[in-house]
Amino acid sequence: QSVLTQPPSVSGAPGQRVTISCTGSSSNIGAGYDVHWYQQLPGTAPKLLIYGNTNRPSGVPERFSGSKSGTSASLAITGLQAEDEADYYCQSYDSSLSGSRVFGGGTKLTVL
Amino acid sequence: QVQLQESGPGLVKPSQTLSLTCTVSGGSISSGSYHWSWIRQPAGKGLEWIGRISTSGSTNQNPSLKSRVTMSVDTSKNQFSLKLRSVTAADTAVYYCARMGTYPQPFDYWGQGTLVTVSS
């Protein structure tokens, strides 16, 4: 059972917009700690996609955006492309777990 | 460009100690205010943070693993290491090393990962 809750799967057709939610609690996201998002393509290491809730590292397309409100955060992907099919993970800090970094359970994005 | 590479045995017997090293290239492990982490992923499952170490040697670990984990850093070799004691089959996973960037400390660089299987 992950500290951060994500839907197991989402799907969308090419060109569409999808969102992935990440729900936490008052000891992590709700306490104001930042949320980061990672993309993991099949058979590869995770890659940083969004950091500090809304920021994109250099090289990440503008199609990817992040937001945060209350105890939840979201990743939005617009103009869906076949290459976006991957697993996506949210991550934050939890003050109730001795300074642990915590991950969501991951969401499998399928491009129809 | 910073690169990380995990190394260590791919097979460990139950009850023994898993030992992995992460070698950092493309920059000094001591430069900047970075921390260095270990993260693992059982096959078909999600990511689990194991712990982190600074170049001064301060650490903190996932409470669920803390009693079995030791982390160390060797700045002269640009490496940091993980030891996980008393392993069981549940510790079988791909183990990643990663850099924790500047605030707010996302995992901004990752190694390719190394599969460690616990089996007799």
Interface residues (C-beta under 8 A of the other chain):
Chain A: S2 Y33 D34 H36 Y38 T44 A45 P46 K47 L48 Y51 G52 P57 Y89 Q91 Y93 L97 S98 G99 S100 R101 V102 F103 G104 G105 G106
Chain B: S37 G46 L47 E48 W49 R52 N60 Q61 N62 P63 K66 Y96 G101 P104 Q105 P106 F107 D108 W110 G111 Q112 G113
